[in-house]
């Protein structure tokens, strides 16, 4: 588990930091007063970004530090990953129809359409990373139990 877990949690934290910057930019610059639902969902993205950055960073620190802290266990990280995947999935799923959906063909490289598309895409990416990390942890637990059962001490 030690082999892939730091890498996946680092990836989760880095992607969350990118989303943090973009969502903070949007929260700060919403001046044309789009719908209140749009604002609320951008704020949800901002919350998810802060939540993910803080906790992924903490788990990463605990994994690398080797601390046997209660919060660093597989069970607690699994619960956190499931909750975080749900938060990202809800935010991205609700944001798609609000942002207008579709693609941004013909718009400049830096445009509100592409920025909101990126906001949504990073949300789906975070959800996928959390699910991947959760499945990898479950697979690791399953294989470690199987190897334990086959040992001499069982």
Secondary structure, 3 states (H helix, E strand, C coil): CHHHHHHHHHHHHHHHHHHHHHHHHHHHHCCCCCCHHHHHHHHHHHHHHHHHHHHHHHHHHHHHHCCCCHHHCHHHHHHHHHHHHHHHHHHHHHHHHHHCCCCCCCCCCCCHHHHHHHHHHHHHHHHHHHHHHHHHHHHHHHHHHHHHHCCCCC
